[in-house]
Amino acid sequence: MPYFDSQHYDHWSELMENLLRLEKFRIEDHKVKHYLFRVIDRSVFEQILDRSTPKIEFEVLEITNIETIIEYFARVMVVANKMRSNRENMLDSKVVERILRTLTA
């Protein structure tokens, strides 16, 4: 929240207007989502939710202490293939980058 220190009113007022505009758009965005989710068939809605799950899985992948590199690689490939089956652009280089990044951490 912008703080007004009794100086530079013009700057502060612009910050406040932008903040209020942002809040208005956020509310409108939530309203639109609400209306869309109300009219979407349940099976389609579940497909939408399922498509976001592999992406989240991929972003939080880490090797466990009891897991071998081969097991971890297989698990990464399963998630990457789920993403590809959802028509997500999953390049091999991104998969390799993810594996190398988690192994060096």
C-alpha positions in Angstrom: 0.0 0.0 0.0 1.5 3.3 -1.0 2.3 5.5 2.0 1.6 9.2 1.9 4.2 11.2 3.8 2.5 14.6 3.2 4.9 15.3 0.3 4.7 14.5 -3.4 0.9 14.2 -3.4 0.8 13.8 -7.2 3.0 10.8 -7.1 1.1 9.2 -4.3 -2.3 9.8 -5.9 -1.1 8.2 -9.1 0.1 5.1 -7.1 -3.2 4.9 -5.4 -5.2 5.2 -8.6 -3.2 2.4 -10.1 -3.7 0.3 -7.1 -7.4 0.8 -7.2 -7.5 0.0 -10.9 -5.6 -3.1 -10.3 -8.0 -4.2 -7.6 -10.9 -3.4 -9.9 -9.4 -5.6 -12.7 -8.7 -8.4 -10.2 -12.4 -8.3 -9.1 -13.6 -8.3 -12.7 -11.2 -11.2 -13.5 -12.6 -13.2 -10.7 -16.2 -12.5 -11.8 -15.4 -13.6 -15.3 -13.8 -16.8 -14.0 -16.9 -17.4 -11.8 -19.3 -17.0 -14.8 -17.1 -19.2 -17.0 -16.9 -22.0 -14.4 -20.7 -21.9 -13.9 -21.4 -22.5 -17.6 -18.6 -25.0 -18.3 -19.7 -28.6 -18.2 -18.3 -30.5 -15.2 -16.3 -33.0 -17.4 -14.7 -30.1 -19.3 -13.9 -28.3 -16.0 -12.2 -31.4 -14.7 -10.1 -31.6 -17.9 -9.0 -28.0 -17.3 -8.0 -28.8 -13.8 -6.1 -32.0 -14.9 -4.1 -30.1 -17.5 -2.7 -27.7 -14.9 -1.7 -30.5 -12.5 1.2 -32.0 -14.6 2.7 -28.5 -15.1 2.7 -27.9 -11.3 4.1 -31.4 -10.8 7.0 -30.6 -13.2 7.8 -27.3 -11.5 8.2 -28.9 -8.1 10.0 -32.1 -9.0 12.9 -33.0 -6.8 14.9 -36.1 -6.3 14.3 -37.8 -3.0 17.0 -39.3 -0.7 15.9 -42.9 -1.3 15.5 -42.5 -5.1 18.1 -43.5 -7.7 18.9 -41.2 -10.6 17.2 -43.7 -13.0 14.1 -43.7 -10.9 14.0 -39.9 -10.8 14.6 -39.7 -14.5 11.7 -42.1 -15.1 9.4 -40.0 -12.8 10.4 -36.8 -14.7 9.6 -38.4 -18.0 6.2 -39.6 -16.8 5.3 -36.0 -15.8 6.8 -34.6 -19.1 4.7 -37.1 -21.1 1.6 -36.1 -19.2 2.2 -32.5 -20.2 2.8 -33.5 -23.8 -0.4 -35.5 -23.9 -2.2 -32.3 -22.8 -0.7 -30.6 -25.9 1.8 -28.6 -23.8 5.0 -27.6 -25.5 7.5 -29.7 -23.5 10.9 -29.7 -25.2 13.5 -32.3 -24.4 16.0 -29.6 -23.6 13.6 -28.3 -20.9 13.3 -31.8 -19.4 17.1 -32.2 -19.4 17.5 -28.8 -17.8 15.1 -29.6 -15.1 16.9 -32.9 -14.3 20.3 -31.3 -14.2 19.1 -28.4 -12.1 17.6 -30.7 -9.4 20.6 -33.0 -9.4 23.0 -30.1 -8.7 20.9 -28.6 -6.0 
